[in-house]
Amino acid sequence: MTKLMISGVAALLSVWAGSANAQVTKTITGETRDLTATIEAIDSSNRSLSVKKPDGTYEVFYVPETFRQFETLKIGDKVTAKYYENMVLTLKAPGSPDMNKSAGGVVRSENKSAGTVSHQRIITATITAIDPKAPSITFSGPNGWKYSSRVEDKNALSKVKVGDKVDITWTEAMVLSLERAK
C-alpha cells in the first residue's frame, strides 16, 4: 500500500499542477498481484494470519468470521491470494465535512475453501508540510495517521498549500483460497 500511496500522491500533484481547470479527483489503479504464501503464525483472537511470502518478507491477512475454513488452518499451510488495490484522491473544497469511514464484505465459494474479501477506507487528510527542496509533502489524518512522500513534479507543490484537505479512498480486494502444504 505504501508504494501505491507514493505513486498516488505524485500523480495527484501532477494533476493539480496541470491548469486552473484541472480535474481535482484522480484515480490511481493498482496492479493485480498473485501471491502464494506459507502460514507462519495464526492469531485466532484477531482472526489474522502471518504469512511468509516467496521473497522472504511477511504479510498479515485478516480473515473475516464468515470465512469458515479459518478454524482448519495450520502452521505450514499454503494460502493463495490475488490482490487488487486502487486509490482515489480528491482535493476537498473548503468547509466540506471530513471523512473517516470503513466498509468491507466477504463472498465465499460454495466449497467454503475460497472467498473474496474486500475493504474500502476513506479518510480526510490535511496537508501539514510541503518541502519544495526535497520535493515532498506530508499529510496527517484521523487516529494519528501521518504520511510523507516524495513528489515527482516540483511545480505541483505550488498548486497546493499547507492546510488543504484531501479525501483519500483506498479500495482493496483479495481473493483468498486455501491449500494444504506439500
Buried (B, 14 or more C-beta within 10 A) or exposed (E): EEEBBBBBBBBBBBBBBEEEEEEBEBBBEBEEEEBEBBBEEBEEEEBBBBBBEEEEEEBEBBBBEEBEBBEEBEEEBBBBBBBBBBBBBBBBEEEEEEBEEEEEEBEBEEEEBBBBBBBBBBBBBBBBEBEEEEBBBBBBBEEEEEBBBEBBBEBBBEBBEEEBBBBBBBBBBBBBBBEEEE
